[in-house]
C-alpha cells in the first residue's frame, strides 16, 4: 500500500490538537490560580465539591461503574454510586492541592501528613541496598515523590506524562522539583541509568498497558508492566510498597510497608510473574480497603 501521503493526511489534525491543548492549559491555569488563592484546606474542599458535583454525570463515569461492578460485585448499587462520587471528590481534591503541593512539609510534626514505616526504608539504606518503591493512584499519590525529595533520597520517579504537554509542564512546576522520567523508551533508559549509578526508583504500577504480562488483579488478568520486577532482579533492589491515604480533607497518611520478598528461583520469567503478582495483590488489598480513593477511570482490564 502506498503511504507517501500519510503525513499530509495527518497535518490538518495537528493545529486542532494544538488549540485544544492551549484551551485545556488555559482552563487548568485559571483553576490552579483560583485554588492557589485559597488556603490549602479550603482549596481541597472546593475542588472536591466541584468534581463531586460534575464528575458522576460525565460519560467517563460509565467506565468507573463497569470497573467497580466487575472488580467488587458484592457492593450494592447504592454503595457503588457512593464510591464513584467519593472517587470524584478525591480526584478534585488532588487537582486543587497541586498549587499547594511544594509547600507541604511531609515530615512536620504535627502536620498534614502522618508518616509510618520509615524504618523499612532506613534499614534498606543502612544495608547499602538500592530501593524500588511502588504505589498506585490512591489518596494524593503526589505526596510520595514529595516525601522522597524532602527526605533527601536520590530517587527517579517513573511516571505517565499528562496527555497535554502544556498541562504536564504546569504539574511539574507545582511539584517544585524532583527527577521525573516519563514512561516510554527514553524514560526507561533514564530509570535504568539512575539505578546503574546507585540511585533509587519509584513508580505507580496500577495503569493498563497494551503489552506487558498478564497478572491477576481483582480475579481477572490485567496487562501489567514487568519493569519493576525486571529491574529489582537485575540490580538486587529492595521492593518497598508505599501507600498514601487521605484521612480527611487535606490530611494524609503515608505508610512505607515491609519489603516484598523477591523470588530468585532461577526461572527469570517465573520470578518476574511471581513478584508482579505480589505487587498487584498488595494494590488490590489497599483498594478493597478504601475503594473510594482509587482511580477507577483507568482502562485496567480488557473490555
N, C-alpha and C positions, 0 to 999 in steps of 0.2 A: 504494500500500500504506500502511496506517495505521501510523505508527511512534511514536505517542504513548506506548505502553507500553514502548518500548525501554530508556529509562533505568532503569525499575523492574526490568526483567528482568536488568539487569547488576548491580544493587545487591548481591545475595547473594554475588557473587564478590569484592567489594571487601574484606570482612573476612577472607576466606580468604587473599587476596593479602597483606594487611597482616600477618597472623600468620606467613605463610611468610617474609616479609621480616624480621620480628623474629627468627624462629628462625635463618635464614641469617646474620643480622647477629650474633647471639649466638655462633654457631659460629665465624664469622670473627674475632670479638673474642677468643675463647679461643685460637684458633690464633695470632693476632698476638701476644697476651700471652705465650704459650709461646715463640714464636720470638724475641721481644724479650728474654727472659730468657737466651737463649743468645748466645755470640759470633757475629758475622756468618757466619764460615766454617762453624761447626757448624750454625747455623740453616739455612743454604743447603743443606748436605748432608742434613740431616734432612728438609727439605721436599722435596728431590729424591727421596730414598729412598721417602718415603711416597707421593708421586704416581706414581713408577715402579711401586710395588707394586700400587696400586689402579687407576690410570688406564687401562692397556691392557685391563682387563676391563669397563670401563664401556660401555654401549651407544653412547655418542657416539664411541667409538674406531672404530666401523664407518665413520663419515663420513671420518675421517682415513685409514683404509685405502683407501676408494674414491678419495679425492682423490689420494693418493700413487700408487695404481696407474694412474690416468689421466694424472697430470702427469709421472711418471717411470716409464714402463712397463718401462724397461730394467733396473730394480732387481729382483733375485731376491726371492722371498717372504721368505726369511730376513733379507735386508737391510731390507726394508720393516718387518718386525717390530722390528728393531733401531732403525730411525729413529723409529718410533712410541713405543717405550719411552723412547728418549732425549729425544723431544719432551716427554713427560710429566715426565721428570726436570727438564728446563729450566723447564717451567711451575711445577712445585712449588718450584723454587729461586726463581723470580721472586716467587711468593706469600710465601715465607719471608723474602725480602730486603726486603719492604715496610717492616716496622717499623724497619729499619736504614737506610733509603734516605737520609733527610735528613742522616745523619751521614757519608755517604761523601764524601770530598774528591776530586772528579774530577781536579783538576789537581795533586794532591800528587805529588811525585817523590822516590823511587819510591813508587808507591801501587797501589791495586787496579785503576785504570783507566789503560791506555796510550792516550794521545791522539795522533792523527796527522792531518795535513792541515789544521790550523788556518789555515795561510797562505791557503787558498782563501777562508775567511770574512773574514780580515783584509784581503785585497785588495779584496773587495766593499765592506767598510765604509770603507776608506780612500778608495775612489772615490765615496763618498756614496750607494751603492746600497742599496736595501732587499732583504731576503733572504727567500725561502721555502725552508725546509728540509723534506725529506721522508724518511721511513723506513718500516719495516714492523715487524711483531711478531716481531722477531728478537732472540736473546740476552735481555738485560734492557732492553727498549725504554724503560723509565722513566729510564735514565741520560742520555738525550739532553736532555730538558727540565731535568734537574738540572744538567747541564753548562751549558746556556744561562743559567740563573739565576746560577750561580756565576761565569760569565764576565762577568755584568753586562749581558746583552743584553735589551733591552726586547722580549720575544717573547711572542706569544699562541699557545698550543698548542691546536689544534683536535682534539678527541678524542671518542670514543664513550663516553658515561657507562655505568657498570655498570647492569644491569637492575634491581638492588636499590638504591634511593636511599640506604638506610642504609649499605650496604657502600661505595657510591660516596663518601659523606662520610668514611668511615674511610680510604679510599685517599687522599683529598685531604689529610687530616691527616698521613698518612705522607709525602706528597710534601714537606711543610714549606713550601709557598708556590708562587708562580708564577701566571701568568694562564692559566687553562684554560677554553676555550669549548666546551661540549658541542655535538655535531653536532645539526643541526636549524636551523629558521628563525632562532631567536634567536641561536644560536651563529654562524651565518653572518653575521648583521648585526654581531656583535661582531668577528669576524675582519676583515670589510670595514672597520669603523671603525678597527681597530688599524692596518691598512695606510694608511688615509687620513690618520692623524695621524703617520705616519712610522715606525711600528714594524715589527716583523718577524713572520713566521708560521711555524709548524711543524705538520706533520700526518703521521699514519700513513695510508697510502693503499692498504693491501692487503686491505681488507674489502669484502664484497659489498654492492651496493646493489640496490634494486628498480628504480631508474631510473638515470640517468646515460647514459654512452655505452658501446657495446661495443668493447673494446680487447683485442687478443690477449694472452694470459697463459698460458704453457706450451702454446702452439699452439692454444688454444681461446678463443673470445670470452668475455670476462668483463665484466660491467657495472661500470664504473669512474667514480668521481666526477670530473667535469671541473673542479671548483672550483680546483684548483691551477693549471691552465693558464689558466683564465679570469682569475684574479687576477694571475698573473705577466704576462700580456699587458696587462692594464688598468693595472697600476702599474709596469710595466717592471722587474720584480724579477729578481734573480739566483736561479736554482734550484739548490740545493745538495743532493745526496744525502748522507745521514748514516747510517752503518751502525754498529750495536752488535753485537759478537760476544762470546760467552762463551769465554774462552780455556781456563780450567779452574777448577772450583769457583766461588768468588765473585770471580773476577778477569776483567777485560774489556778489550776494545779498542774504542775509539770513533774512527771514521775519518770525516773530512769529505772527500768526494770532489770532484774538479773539477766546476765548474758544467756543467749540461746546456745545450746550445745551444737558445735559444728561437726557434723559427721565426717569421718575420714575412713571409709571402708575400702578405698582403692578403686571403687567404681565411681568415676567422676560424675557421670550423668545421674546416677542414683543418688549420690551425695547432694548434688545441686537440687534435685527434686525434693529430697527429704528436708533440706534446710528451708526451701521456699514454702514447703507445706507447713513447717513450723511458723514461718512468718505470717502466712495467711491465717493460720489458726489463731495466732496472737491478735491480729487485727480483728478477726471475727468476734473474739471474746469481748474486746473493747466495744465494738459496735453493738453487740447484743445488750451490753450493759447500759449504753447511752445512745440508742439509735437516733435520737433527735439531733445529735451533734455530728453525724456523718454526712458526707456529700452524696446523697442518693441520686444525684443527677448524672453521675458517670454512666457511660455505656460499659458497665463492668463485665457483663456476660454476653454471649452471643444472643442475638434476637431470636 
